[in-house]
Amino acid sequence: MPARDTVYCCLVEVRPQPGCELDPRQVAGAFVRCYALAEDEASAQQQIRAALAAKRFEVVEIGWTADTYHPAWEPPDPDEAERCRTWAERTRLVTHGRFDAWAPEPNDCPV
């Protein structure tokens, strides 16, 4: 029997690159929760990495991955999580919540 797709949520640390919607001169990095409909965690992470690369983000690290249907999963922002999960289910596209970003340090030299 084939595995059922589920929506996975990954907490991802990213760095904007030139041409990104976030200006790398103003944003050094960010954490973002990304959602993908996939057969397993590895496939979800692969889809998320590809979607972020297409938007000109460097993936620094994927901190964790969670099955959003698992009863123990408690999203930090339930409204955002439900909106993103529903979008991922309906469109089969990777989506994301808000970017929690930080500015470069004064001595950082942007790329």
N, C-alpha and C positions, 0 to 999 in steps of 0.2 A: 504494500500500500504506500503511495507517495506521501511524503511529508506535507503537512499543511503550512502554507505561508503564514507568517505572523509579522506584526510590526515591532521592530526593535528600536530602542532608543539608545544612542551612544552619546556620552559626554566627550566632546572633542576640544582639544586645545589647538587653535589655529593661529597662523601669522599671515596677515595680508601681504600679497606680492604686488608689484607694479601692475596697474590695470584692474585691480580689485575694486569692488564697491566701497570698501573701507580703505581710506588713504593710508598707506604704510608710513607716511611722514607724521601722521597724527595718531595712529593706532599701532602699538607694538605687538599686540596679541589679544586674543579673546578666547573665552570658553563659550561653547554653543552646544545645545542639545539637538541632535539630528535624528530623524526618524526615517526608517526604510522598511518596506514590505519585502520580506525575504524568507527563504527556506530555513536559514540558520544564521548564527551570529557572524560567521566568517563572510558569508555572502552580503549581509547587511553592512558590515564594515567596508567591504570592497566597493559596494555601491556608494556609500557615503564618501569614501576617499575620492572616488572618481567625480562625484558631483561637486565636492569642494574644490578639487583641482580645476575643474571647468570654470569655476567662479573665481579663480586666481587666488586660492588660499593654500598655503602650505600646512599640511597636517603635522603638528608637532607630536601629538600623542592622543590616543584614544584611551581615556581614563577608565571607562567601564561601558559595558553593553548590557541592556536589560530587555527581556521579553515584556512588552507592555501589557500583555494579557495575563501574566503571572500574578496570582492573587497577592503575593507578597510585595509587588512593586508599588511604591507610593511616590508618585511624581511630585517634585517640589512645587510645581505650578500646575495644578490639575486642569485648569481651563486651557492653558497653552498646550498641555499634553494631549488633551482630548481633541482639540482643533487640529493639531499636527498629525495625530494618529488617524483621524478620520480622513484627512487630506491624502495621507500616504496610502490608505486602503483604497480610496476612490480612484486615485490617479496612477498609482504604482510608481510615483516619483518620489525621490528623496526630498524631504522638507526639513525645515529647521525652525527653532524658536528664536528668541532674542539673543543677540551677541552681548555678553558681559565682557566689555573690552577695557584695556588699560593703555595709557599713553606711554610713549617712549621715555626713558630716563633722559635727563638733560645731556648726558655725554654719549648717548647712542647715536650712531650715524646711520640714517635710513638707507636702504638699498636703492 
